[in-house]
């Protein structure tokens, strides 16, 4: 279990049942419907989860077997969820993660929003405990969106505090500050004391990131007061430890010591073994700073014993480092070198495993996307090269964040200034990533402009010149043979058609209306050209959009509309199309609807031939927008695009 300053992740367990467990167990022996048995098994599982975890597990297993036997999907999801929570209580987070994934899959099919959000919350908890804060943050944000939609403010504030913990783990202090303040305000509004205390923990970490230890301690003290009022032992232990930890960072070791000892006493009273190991290490480090070496070694031995017993490699690594410092200060050079080697060896192992895992995941993602883009045009190949550079930077940023996370745990007492340096580095990496993403789109558009101009000013002019030369020769060539006259006329006609075709292609790639007048004019001109053929009736409605948008946005939206309309013409067999552009105060909505034959969206997206759809999605994603394809065979197609401002 890893050391953390912000120690709060809320999992929303059900309220304890009031029924007597024996009477409930007796009901199971009666001849009652299976659905009633499932309800009783669920209640027994929850009732025993706080007192007898093995009994709770046995009832959860019975619940799953019966639910699968009668194919009750709701209780299958509930059973997976119950088994996952039991494994969380046993600190078996990898196994718990798999059960909560199964629960989520069932609940997504049932479209039960509250249950789906609950599963996302538990996935976030497991990912956090497994040091996968990026995935934890993603799951938390999905849960938050559902709770906001349901207007469930209690679960919303729980999830906000979870996001704060993820942000701290990722060293994203801007996000941490934003969501901490939101969580604190919402906790005050709904008068939820535990959430208020958790928000105060997170606000303390915000001040810690600015090295403002006085304010950080003030926030932790406020959280401690709430936990005392609630008589919440675990919360009090965390608050005492954090206050002592902040005192240590401020070199106030005499004040830190009683707070850390108090945290240890509470953890021992509630038998929180993992926290006991961490608190012993913190006390040992404090005694080391006070040069009380015998007491330092006493607490250090306890911490190391727990680290071995509980299989906590990160805590072992911390203890090795403290032992090395202790031996160095007490003139035990050989032992100091030995502990430094143990520390460095374990650190390298943890780093290499984490780095290999992240690199493998990113490499699989890269190879998949590369295969999907093999048949793109020349300018899209240039885009792929730029995306490879951007993707490499993301890998570098993730690896750097992981390395700095472990370094922070080991050296926080000695390297305070690194927090500021890390913030500046992350900000610069994010800035460069954004600039590179923008450059990809701009490079693609510049390539279109270059090709269009080459076609129009180069090949187009040459074809026109060739036509003039042949026309000039026509009068000077004296021939009365009908076949020669026909050949000459055909050559002129072919040149004429080629000039028109080149001009049409160049205008399609570089619409003058888009450059001179903006998106609205370009769209109207594009639609008028298609409608003039008479084969497809297009109704265009534009609401708002009185002012021009930024050039990159206009180019992307025009290319997306071109792709959608061309797909309709090629594949849909539609006779009517409705296109709407509606600008709201903070959003632009584009709706394209046809009465064609439709298609299976999932098959098309998963098919390698669905490059057009993937291209549209990637462009809209660049604008932080969302695109939704709604289509079934024989139903027609509706495409909805929403772009925020």
GUVOKOL-381248 format. One record per residue (C-alpha): residue in one letter; residue number from 1; z, x, y. Coordinates in steps of 0.1 Angstrom, whole numbers. Each point is the difference from the previous one (the first is absolute). Layout:
<nodes>
residu; num; c3; c1; c2
A; NUM; Z; X; Y
...
</nodes>
This chain:
<nodes>
residu; num; c3; c1; c2
X; 1; 0; 0; 0
X; 2; -10; 15; 33
X; 3; 21; 7; 30
X; 4; -9; -22; 30
X; 5; 14; -7; 34
X; 6; -11; -36; 1
X; 7; 14; -15; -33
X; 8; -10; -36; 1
X; 9; -26; -20; -20
X; 10; 6; -37; -5
X; 11; -10; -17; -32
X; 12; 4; -37; 2
X; 13; 20; -10; -31
X; 14; 9; -36; -6
X; 15; 34; -14; 8
X; 16; 26; 2; -29
X; 17; 0; -32; -21
X; 18; 31; -20; 0
X; 19; -3; -12; -36
X; 20; 22; 15; -27
X; 21; -19; 25; -21
X; 22; 15; -13; -33
X; 23; -10; -36; 7
X; 24; -35; 11; 8
X; 25; -3; 20; -32
X; 26; 13; -30; -19
X; 27; -28; -21; 15
X; 28; -26; 23; -15
X; 29; 11; -10; -35
X; 30; -8; -37; 7
X; 31; -33; -17; -7
X; 32; -14; 2; 36
X; 33; -35; 5; 14
X; 34; -13; 35; 2
X; 35; -3; -2; 38
X; 36; 37; -8; 3
X; 37; 8; 30; -23
X; 38; -20; 22; 22
X; 39; 20; -11; 31
X; 40; 33; 7; -19
X; 41; -12; 34; -11
X; 42; -10; 9; 35
X; 43; 35; -11; 13
X; 44; 18; 20; -27
X; 45; -21; 31; 8
X; 46; 10; -2; 36
X; 47; 36; -9; -6
X; 48; 5; 30; -23
X; 49; -21; 25; 21
X; 50; 30; 8; 22
X; 51; 26; 4; -29
X; 52; -17; 7; -33
X; 53; -35; 16; 5
X; 54; -7; 1; -38
X; 55; 7; -37; -5
X; 56; -22; -7; 31
X; 57; -28; 20; -16
X; 58; 3; -19; -33
X; 59; -3; -34; 17
X; 60; -30; 13; 20
X; 61; -18; 11; -32
X; 62; 7; -35; -16
X; 63; -14; -15; 32
X; 64; -32; 20; -2
X; 65; -6; -7; -37
X; 66; 5; -38; 4
X; 67; -21; -1; 32
X; 68; -29; 18; -18
X; 69; 4; -22; -31
X; 70; -6; -32; 21
X; 71; -23; 18; 25
X; 72; 21; -10; 30
X; 73; -15; 23; 26
X; 74; 27; -6; 27
X; 75; 28; 11; -24
X; 76; -20; 29; -13
X; 77; -2; 13; 35
X; 78; 37; -7; 5
X; 79; 9; 18; -33
X; 80; -20; 31; 10
X; 81; 18; -1; 34
X; 82; 34; -3; -16
X; 83; -7; 29; -24
X; 84; -12; 21; 29
X; 85; 32; -6; 20
X; 86; 22; 9; -30
X; 87; -19; 33; -2
X; 88; 5; 6; 37
X; 89; 37; -4; -5
X; 90; -2; 26; -28
X; 91; -19; 23; 25
X; 92; -31; 0; -24
X; 93; -24; -5; 28
X; 94; -33; 10; -18
X; 95; 7; -27; -27
X; 96; 11; -25; 26
X; 97; -32; 6; 20
X; 98; -22; -10; -30
X; 99; 19; -33; -5
X; 100; -2; -9; 37
X; 101; -38; 7; -1
X; 102; -3; -24; -29
X; 103; 21; -26; 19
X; 104; -22; 4; 30
X; 105; -32; -5; -20
X; 106; 13; -33; -14
X; 107; 12; -12; 33
X; 108; -33; 8; 18
X; 109; -17; -23; -25
X; 110; 25; -27; 7
X; 111; -4; 5; 37
X; 112; 38; -3; 6
X; 113; 4; 17; 34
X; 114; 38; 4; 0
X; 115; -1; 15; -36
X; 116; -29; 22; 9
X; 117; 19; 14; 30
X; 118; 31; 5; -21
X; 119; -20; 21; -25
X; 120; -16; 21; 28
X; 121; 36; 7; 13
X; 122; 11; 12; -34
X; 123; -31; 21; -4
X; 124; 8; 16; 34
X; 125; 35; 8; -12
X; 126; -12; 16; -32
X; 127; -27; 21; 18
X; 128; 26; 12; 25
X; 129; 24; 11; -27
X; 130; -29; 18; -17
X; 131; -8; 19; 33
X; 132; -33; -19; 5
X; 133; 7; -11; 36
X; 134; -37; -7; 8
X; 135; -3; -26; -28
X; 136; 35; -13; 8
X; 137; -11; -6; 36
X; 138; -32; -18; -11
X; 139; 20; -23; -23
X; 140; 26; -7; 28
X; 141; -27; -9; 25
X; 142; -16; -24; -24
X; 143; 34; -17; -6
X; 144; 7; -1; 38
X; 145; -33; -18; 6
X; 146; 9; -27; -24
X; 147; 36; -4; 13
X; 148; -14; -3; 36
X; 149; -25; -26; -12
X; 150; 28; -20; -17
X; 151; 22; 4; 31
X; 152; 28; 13; -24
X; 153; 19; 21; 26
X; 154; 27; 11; -25
X; 155; -24; 17; -24
X; 156; -21; 12; 30
X; 157; 29; 20; 14
X; 158; 8; 14; -35
X; 159; -36; 12; -3
X; 160; 0; 14; 36
X; 161; 29; 22; -10
X; 162; -19; 11; -32
X; 163; -30; 10; 22
X; 164; 24; 21; 21
X; 165; 12; 19; -30
X; 166; -36; 7; -11
X; 167; -9; 11; 36
X; 168; 30; 24; -1
X; 169; -12; 14; -33
X; 170; -35; 6; 15
X; 171; 14; 14; 32
X; 172; -17; -27; 20
X; 173; 26; -3; 27
X; 174; -21; -22; 23
X; 175; -3; -26; -27
X; 176; 37; 4; -9
X; 177; 10; -7; 36
X; 178; -23; -30; 4
X; 179; 12; -17; -32
X; 180; 36; 10; 4
X; 181; 1; -18; 33
X; 182; -18; -31; -14
X; 183; 25; -1; -30
X; 184; 30; 4; 22
X; 185; -11; -28; 24
X; 186; -9; -23; -29
X; 187; 33; 7; -18
X; 188; 19; -9; 32
X; 189; -20; -32; 3
X; 190; 7; -13; -35
X; 191; 35; 15; 0
X; 192; -4; 20; -32
X; 193; 26; 27; 1
X; 194; -12; 21; -29
X; 195; -35; 2; 15
X; 196; 15; 8; 34
X; 197; 18; 29; -15
X; 198; -31; 12; -18
X; 199; -20; -1; 33
X; 200; 28; 20; 16
X; 201; -4; 26; -27
X; 202; -37; 2; 8
X; 203; 5; 2; 37
X; 204; 24; 28; -6
X; 205; -28; 19; -18
X; 206; -22; -6; 31
X; 207; 25; 18; 22
X; 208; 4; 27; -27
X; 209; -37; 7; 2
X; 210; 5; 7; 37
X; 211; 30; 22; -8
X; 212; 22; -24; 19
X; 213; 30; 2; -23
X; 214; 24; -18; 23
X; 215; -21; -32; 0
X; 216; -7; 3; -37
X; 217; 37; 2; -8
X; 218; 6; -30; 23
X; 219; -25; -21; -19
X; 220; 15; 10; -34
X; 221; 35; -8; 13
X; 222; -12; -35; 10
X; 223; -14; -5; -35
X; 224; 33; 12; -15
X; 225; 19; -26; 21
X; 226; -22; -27; -15
X; 227; 5; 12; -35
X; 228; 38; 1; 5
X; 229; -1; -35; 12
X; 230; -20; -11; -31
X; 231; 22; 22; -22
X; 232; -33; 14; -15
X; 233; 10; 32; -17
X; 234; -34; 15; -7
X; 235; -11; -5; 36
X; 236; 33; 16; 13
X; 237; -6; 30; -23
X; 238; -35; 5; 13
X; 239; 11; -4; 37
X; 240; 29; 25; -4
X; 241; -24; 25; -17
X; 242; -27; -4; 27
X; 243; 26; 5; 28
X; 244; 13; 31; -17
X; 245; -36; 12; -6
X; 246; -8; -4; 37
X; 247; 32; 18; 10
X; 248; -12; 29; -22
X; 249; -34; 1; 17
X; 250; 19; 2; 34
X; 251; 21; 29; -14
X; 252; 32; -22; 3
X; 253; 12; 9; -35
X; 254; 37; -8; 5
X; 255; -10; -36; 10
X; 256; -25; -3; -28
X; 257; 24; 9; -28
X; 258; 23; -31; 0
X; 259; -30; -23; 2
X; 260; -17; 16; -30
X; 261; 32; -1; -20
X; 262; 5; -36; 8
X; 263; -36; -8; -11
X; 264; 8; 18; -33
X; 265; 32; -19; -6
X; 266; -18; -33; 4
X; 267; -29; 10; -23
X; 268; 25; 10; -26
X; 269; 19; -33; 3
X; 270; -32; -19; -7
X; 271; -13; 26; -26
X; 272; -32; 7; 18
X; 273; -8; 32; -19
X; 274; -32; 9; 17
X; 275; 16; -2; 35
X; 276; 30; 19; -13
X; 277; -22; 29; -8
X; 278; -17; 0; 35
X; 279; 33; -4; 18
X; 280; 16; 30; -19
X; 281; -30; 21; 11
X; 282; 4; -10; 36
X; 283; 38; 8; 0
X; 284; -7; 34; -17
X; 285; -25; 9; 27
X; 286; 25; -10; 27
X; 287; 27; 22; -16
X; 288; -26; 28; -2
X; 289; -5; -2; 38
X; 290; 38; 0; 5
X; 291; 1; 32; -23
X; 292; 25; -18; -24
X; 293; -18; 14; -30
X; 294; 24; -11; -28
X; 295; -3; -36; 11
X; 296; -37; 4; 4
X; 297; -4; 11; -36
X; 298; 23; -27; -13
X; 299; -22; -28; 14
X; 300; -32; 18; -8
X; 301; 9; 2; -37
X; 302; 6; -38; 0
X; 303; -33; -7; 16
X; 304; -20; 23; -23
X; 305; 17; -16; -31
X; 306; -11; -34; 12
X; 307; -35; 13; 8
X; 308; -4; 12; -36
X; 309; 16; -31; -16
X; 310; -21; -25; 21
X; 311; -32; 20; -3
X; 312; -4; 5; 38
X; 313; -22; 31; 6
X; 314; -1; -3; 38
X; 315; 39; 0; 1
X; 316; 0; 30; -24
X; 317; -24; 18; 24
X; 318; 24; -7; 29
X; 319; 30; 12; -19
X; 320; -18; 32; -10
X; 321; -8; 7; 36
X; 322; 37; -6; 10
X; 323; 12; 22; -28
X; 324; -24; 28; 11
X; 325; 14; -2; 35
X; 326; 36; -1; -13
X; 327; -6; 31; -22
X; 328; -17; 18; 29
X; 329; 29; -6; 23
X; 330; 26; 10; -26
X; 331; -17; 33; -10
X; 332; -13; -11; -33
X; 333; -35; 13; 5
X; 334; -13; -2; -36
X; 335; 11; -36; -3
X; 336; -15; -8; 34
X; 337; -34; 13; -12
X; 338; 3; -19; -32
X; 339; 7; -33; 17
X; 340; -27; 6; 26
X; 341; -25; 5; -29
X; 342; 12; -32; -17
X; 343; -4; -18; 33
X; 344; -34; 13; 7
X; 345; -12; -6; -36
X; 346; 11; -36; 0
X; 347; -14; -5; 35
X; 348; -34; 14; -11
X; 349; 0; -23; -31
X; 350; 8; -31; 21
X; 351; -26; 9; 26
X; 352; -27; 8; -25
X; 353; 5; -32; -19
X; 354; -1; -21; 32
X; 355; -30; 19; 13
X; 356; -19; -3; -32
X; 357; 7; -37; -2
X; 358; -12; -7; 35
X; 359; -31; 22; -3
X; 360; -10; -18; -33
X; 361; 3; -34; 16
X; 362; -20; 10; 31
X; 363; -26; 18; -22
X; 364; -6; -31; -22
X; 365; -4; -21; 31
X; 366; -24; 24; 15
X; 367; -22; 3; -31
X; 368; -2; -38; -3
X; 369; -11; -5; 35
X; 370; -25; 29; -3
X; 371; -17; -17; -30
X; 372; -3; -33; 19
X; 373; -18; 17; 29
X; 374; -26; 20; -19
X; 375; -30; -22; 10
X; 376; 7; -1; 37
X; 377; -26; 11; 26
X; 378; 0; 35; 16
X; 379; 22; -10; 29
X; 380; 25; -15; -24
X; 381; 1; 33; -19
X; 382; 11; 16; 33
X; 383; 27; -26; 2
X; 384; 12; 9; -35
X; 385; 4; 36; 10
X; 386; 21; -10; 30
X; 387; 21; -23; -22
X; 388; 6; 29; -24
X; 389; 14; 21; 29
X; 390; 22; -29; 11
X; 391; 12; -6; -36
X; 392; 9; 36; -3
X; 393; 21; -3; 31
X; 394; 18; -30; -14
X; 395; 8; 20; -32
X; 396; 13; 29; 22
X; 397; 21; -24; 21
X; 398; 16; -17; -31
X; 399; 7; 34; -17
X; 400; 15; 13; 33
X; 401; 22; -31; 3
X; 402; 12; 4; -36
X; 403; 9; 36; 4
X; 404; 18; -6; 33
X; 405; 20; -28; -16
X; 406; 15; 24; -25
X; 407; 5; 28; 25
X; 408; 18; -25; 23
X; 409; 25; -9; -29
X; 410; 7; 37; -7
X; 411; 1; 15; 35
X; 412; 9; -28; 24
X; 413; 33; 16; 10
X; 414; -18; 32; 10
X; 415; -34; -9; 14
X; 416; 5; -28; 25
X; 417; -30; 8; 22
X; 418; -24; -7; -29
X; 419; 2; -38; 5
X; 420; -16; 3; 35
X; 421; -27; 23; -14
X; 422; -8; -23; -28
X; 423; -4; -30; 23
X; 424; -25; 20; 22
X; 425; -19; 11; -31
X; 426; -3; -35; -15
X; 427; -11; -14; 34
X; 428; -28; 26; 3
X; 429; -11; -6; -36
X; 430; -2; -37; 6
X; 431; -19; 5; 32
X; 432; -25; 23; -17
X; 433; -5; -24; -29
X; 434; -8; -28; 25
X; 435; -24; 21; 18
X; 436; -18; 10; -32
X; 437; -3; -36; -11
X; 438; -15; -10; 33
X; 439; -24; 30; -2
X; 440; -13; -13; -34
X; 441; -11; -33; 16
X; 442; -14; 17; 31
X; 443; -19; 25; -21
X; 444; -16; -27; -20
X; 445; -11; -19; 31
X; 446; -14; 32; 16
X; 447; -20; 6; -32
X; 448; -15; -36; 2
X; 449; -9; 7; 37
X; 450; -16; 33; -9
X; 451; -21; -15; -29
X; 452; -10; -30; 21
X; 453; -12; 22; 29
X; 454; -18; 23; -25
X; 455; -18; -30; -14
X; 456; -9; -15; 34
X; 457; -8; 31; 20
X; 458; -13; 22; -28
X; 459; -17; -19; -29
X; 460; -8; -30; 22
X; 461; -17; 20; 27
X; 462; -20; 19; -26
X; 463; -12; -31; -17
X; 464; -10; -15; 33
X; 465; -19; 32; 9
X; 466; -18; -1; -34
X; 467; -10; -36; 6
X; 468; -15; 9; 34
X; 469; -19; 29; -15
X; 470; -15; -22; -28
X; 471; -8; -27; 25
X; 472; -18; 26; 22
X; 473; -20; 12; -30
X; 474; -9; -36; -9
X; 475; -26; -3; 28
X; 476; -14; 35; -6
X; 477; -5; -5; -37
X; 478; -33; -16; -5
X; 479; 1; -18; -33
X; 480; -15; -33; -11
X; 481; 15; 2; -35
X; 482; 23; -30; -5
X; 483; 24; 19; -23
X; 484; 5; 28; 25
X; 485; 6; -25; 29
X; 486; 25; -18; -23
X; 487; 18; 33; -9
X; 488; 2; 9; 38
X; 489; 14; -34; 8
X; 490; 26; 2; -28
X; 491; 11; 34; 12
X; 492; 6; -13; 35
X; 493; 19; -30; -14
X; 494; 22; 22; -21
X; 495; 8; 22; 29
X; 496; 8; -31; 21
X; 497; 23; -13; -26
X; 498; 17; 34; -4
X; 499; 7; 2; 38
X; 500; 15; -35; -1
X; 501; 22; 9; -31
X; 502; 13; 32; 16
X; 503; 8; -18; 32
X; 504; 18; -27; -19
X; 505; 21; 24; -20
X; 506; 9; 21; 30
X; 507; 10; -31; 20
X; 508; 21; -12; -30
X; 509; 19; 33; -1
X; 510; 4; 3; 38
X; 511; -1; -35; 16
X; 512; -7; 3; 38
X; 513; 21; -31; 6
X; 514; 31; 16; -16
X; 515; -3; 31; 22
X; 516; -9; -18; 33
X; 517; 18; -34; -2
X; 518; 26; 3; -28
X; 519; 9; -18; -32
X; 520; -7; -36; 11
X; 521; -36; 7; 12
X; 522; -8; 21; -31
X; 523; 13; -27; -24
X; 524; -21; -27; 18
X; 525; -31; 22; -1
X; 526; 5; 8; -37
X; 527; 5; -36; -9
X; 528; -30; -12; 20
X; 529; -23; 25; -18
X; 530; 12; -13; -34
X; 531; -1; -37; 10
X; 532; -36; 4; 13
X; 533; -13; 3; -36
X; 534; 10; -36; -7
X; 535; 13; 8; -35
X; 536; 37; 1; 9
X; 537; 18; -22; 25
X; 538; 28; 18; 18
X; 539; 26; -17; 22
X; 540; 17; 25; 24
X; 541; 31; -8; 19
X; 542; 18; 24; 23
X; 543; 34; -8; 16
X; 544; 15; 25; 24
X; 545; -14; 35; 0
X; 546; -7; -1; 37
X; 547; 6; 37; 3
X; 548; -15; 29; -19
X; 549; 21; 17; -27
X; 550; 4; 37; -5
X; 551; -33; 16; -13
X; 552; 13; 9; -34
X; 553; 13; -35; -7
X; 554; -32; -16; 11
X; 555; -21; 23; -22
X; 556; 22; -6; -30
X; 557; 0; -38; 4
X; 558; -38; -1; 5
X; 559; -7; 21; -31
X; 560; 24; -22; -20
X; 561; -18; -32; 11
X; 562; -34; 16; -8
X; 563; 13; 8; -35
X; 564; 13; -35; -6
X; 565; -32; -17; 13
X; 566; -23; 23; -20
X; 567; 21; -7; -32
X; 568; -5; -37; 7
X; 569; -38; 4; 4
X; 570; -3; 22; -31
X; 571; 24; -17; -25
X; 572; 13; -34; 10
X; 573; -31; -23; 1
X; 574; 17; -17; 29
X; 575; -18; -23; 24
X; 576; 27; -3; 26
X; 577; 25; 25; 14
X; 578; 28; -5; 25
X; 579; 13; 29; 21
X; 580; 30; -2; 23
X; 581; 16; 26; 23
X; 582; 33; -12; 14
X; 583; 21; 21; 22
X; 584; 37; -8; 2
X; 585; 26; 16; 23
X; 586; 9; 27; -25
X; 587; -27; -4; -27
X; 588; -37; -3; -6
X; 589; -11; -22; -29
X; 590; -35; 2; -15
X; 591; -10; -28; -25
X; 592; -33; 2; -20
X; 593; -7; -29; -23
X; 594; -31; -8; -21
X; 595; -11; -28; -24
X; 596; -14; 24; -26
X; 597; 6; 5; -37
X; 598; 32; 20; 5
X; 599; 13; 28; -23
X; 600; 32; 12; -18
X; 601; 18; 21; 26
X; 602; 22; 20; -24
X; 603; -29; 9; -23
X; 604; -21; 10; 30
X; 605; 28; 22; 15
X; 606; 7; 17; -34
X; 607; -37; 5; -7
X; 608; -15; 33; 11
X; 609; -28; -20; 17
X; 610; 24; -16; 24
X; 611; -3; 28; 25
X; 612; -9; -23; 29
X; 613; 33; -19; -4
X; 614; 20; 32; -2
X; 615; -18; 14; 30
X; 616; 9; -31; 20
X; 617; 36; 2; -11
X; 618; 3; 37; 10
X; 619; -14; -7; 34
X; 620; 23; -29; 7
X; 621; 30; 20; -13
X; 622; -8; 27; 25
X; 623; 5; -26; 28
X; 624; 34; -10; -17
X; 625; -16; -33; -7
X; 626; -3; -22; -31
X; 627; -31; -14; -18
X; 628; 2; -28; -26
X; 629; -29; -10; -23
X; 630; 3; -36; -12
X; 631; -28; -9; -25
X; 632; -6; -14; -34
X; 633; -33; -4; -19
X; 634; -17; -32; 12
X; 635; 25; -5; 29
X; 636; -15; 22; 28
X; 637; 18; 28; 18
X; 638; 24; 2; 29
X; 639; 10; 33; 15
X; 640; 29; 2; 25
X; 641; 6; 31; 21
X; 642; 31; 4; 22
X; 643; 3; 29; 25
X; 644; 32; 5; 20
X; 645; 0; 12; 36
</nodes>
